[in-house]
Amino acid sequence: MRAVVFEEYQTFPSLKDVERPTPGPGEVLLKVAGSGACHSDVAIYNDFTADFGPPQMAPSFILGHENSGWVEELGQGVTGISKGDAYLVYGPIGCQQCRACSRGQDTYCENAASMRYLGSGLGRDGGMAEYLAVPARNLVALGDADPIAAAPLSDAGLTPYHAIKKAMPVLTGGGKTALVIGLGGLGQLAVQMLTALTGAKVIATDMKDSAMRRAEEAGAVTVAGGDDQAAQICELTEGRGVDAVFDFVGVAPTIKVAMSVVALQGKVTVLGIAGGKYEWDFYSTPYEAQLTNTYWGTIEELHEVVDLYKAGLISPLVTRYSLHDALKAYRALQAGELDGRAVVVPHGS
């Protein structure tokens, strides 16, 4: 079968022929419906080295951690799953024995250091291919929902959803505000989720006009980047500051903006992985304001994200690419040419 393979550190991936996987005990083989291209993939092949980055993600392996597909074959011991049914894949794979994994939070597996990989497309072969083998436990049923459009939900949907749920204590009640910084695939879904799940005024900011217009269509008030960005955001909160800020970029200037507009007892969550730094001091930080980060989410939360999708409350913006053009998707992603998510479709359009 054809697949997009990460073969060497700091080297662009290759499209090549590889052996079709066979599902092991407790696993399912999926005919891949869609696989989302993510900035995390770019970090894997562009930024990581033998000395920098998780050792569980050393080359080589097939990329793609945002995956959906139709059941093609059942491994030994798998029951209750029918061939042809559509599923979304929970990407992280932990030891499945520790406390974190027992609550479906493989992202924080206590035994991650001893694992051979961190997930599908993260050290273990992922879904940028015609077929994908995954643990049956990691499947979330899609029913009649479109699995191709749903593929980004496994990360671009789950990641903001987890962060928003964690921030609910500061968003509960009247007169609350939320700020979304960065309106790519994750940021756009965050706007939709905040609108669907809270009564907060949602403010969104980005450098791209097209991204801000799309956020406005989802119910956000937008502020363009610039020297008066923070002042405009504070004005929209009537000087109180923002109760919950979600930074999907994570460079030093965006974290600085987030911390400059957060309210007393507010919360800033950095989800972008750009590695920006922030210098904290007691006097310039609003009292009891939190600065934190999150990583992905739980299997249970992915079920909830799918419920929102099936109810029509969230809808990823998807640009489809054939597997033949998968490398073009990654080049477009790196160049910042995409609004929303690039999804590679190995079988048909």
Number of C-alpha atoms within 10 A of each C-alpha: 11 17 28 25 25 26 17 19 17 15 14 16 24 15 18 12 12 13 9 15 15 16 20 16 13 15 21 27 24 28 22 29 29 34 35 35 26 24 14 16 19 20 14 24 22 16 14 19 17 12 7 8 13 16 17 17 22 22 19 15 21 26 30 30 29 28 33 34 28 22 21 18 19 22 18 12 10 17 10 5 14 13 13 13 15 25 26 28 29 32 28 27 24 25 18 17 13 16 14 18 21 13 13 23 21 28 21 18 22 17 15 17 12 10 16 16 21 23 23 26 25 26 23 25 26 26 33 30 31 22 26 29 26 27 20 22 16 18 22 20 17 21 12 10 15 16 23 23 22 30 32 31 30 29 25 24 31 27 23 30 26 18 22 22 13 14 20 16 13 16 25 14 11 10 11 19 26 30 29 27 28 23 26 22 24 27 28 30 27 30 26 20 21 26 19 15 15 18 16 20 21 27 23 28 24 21 14 14 13 12 22 23 13 18 26 17 11 19 17 24 18 23 20 17 15 10 8 10 14 20 14 18 26 17 12 18 19 10 13 15 27 31 27 30 30 28 26 24 24 23 17 15 13 21 25 17 17 28 25 18 28 28 26 16 14 25 27 26 24 26 22 24 16 15 11 15 13 14 7 11 7 7 7 9 17 17 12 11 17 18 18 12 15 15 17 25 25 23 25 13 20 26 19 15 24 23 14 17 20 17 11 9 15 23 19 20 20 20 15 20 21 17 24 15 14 27 19 14 24 22 14 14 19 13 9 10 10 19 18 22 24 26 30 32 25 24 14 8 11
